[in-house]
Amino acid sequence: MAPLKRVALVVVTLLSCVGCDQKTKALAREELRGRDTKSFLGDTFRLDYTENPGGFLGVGALLPTVWRTALFTMGCSAGIAAILLYTLLTSQSGFCQVLALSLIGGGGIGNIMDHWAYGYARDFLNIWLGSVRTGIFNVADVAVLAGCLLVLLTQAREKAADRHDHI
């Protein structure tokens, strides 16, 4: 992917992810904080505000504050910076790989902004998928998950193409 196109894709993806994430979190805090859960579509979709001091789905929430700060602010900030630097500097990545890593970076930045500003991430979405109810999550979590799935799909597609080329 051409360097200018790569930079443009990264910037647009980051701004979109972080902007949507922060706006929806602000609305959730304003409209849902301290109120009852709002349920939609036969309880398939819920809006329920919570403040999560841990990582994805509360992982690490019970760690001492010093460790949570080190892990979820400083450690994740360094990890996201590394992902974004790699994304911007490598010339080997195609569109899907750049988009995937940018989604991971954008979602990570959205949650890290919360951890730096508040000491927790603002979560408010909950979905029932068949017999499974998800934990409470936010738009940043969706971006990270979408990016991870896109990385896996891209890798699987590349491996399949390599196997086909060798036949």
DAVENDA-V515556 format. One record per helix or strand of 3 or more residues. SS is the DSSP state (alpha for helix, beta for strand). FROM is the first residue (numbers start at 1). TO is the last residue. Records with the same first field share a line. If there is no record, write none. Layout:
SS: FROM-TO + FROM-TO
This chain:
alpha: 3-32 + 56-58 + 65-89 + 95-118 + 139-165
beta: 38-40 + 45-52 + 121-129
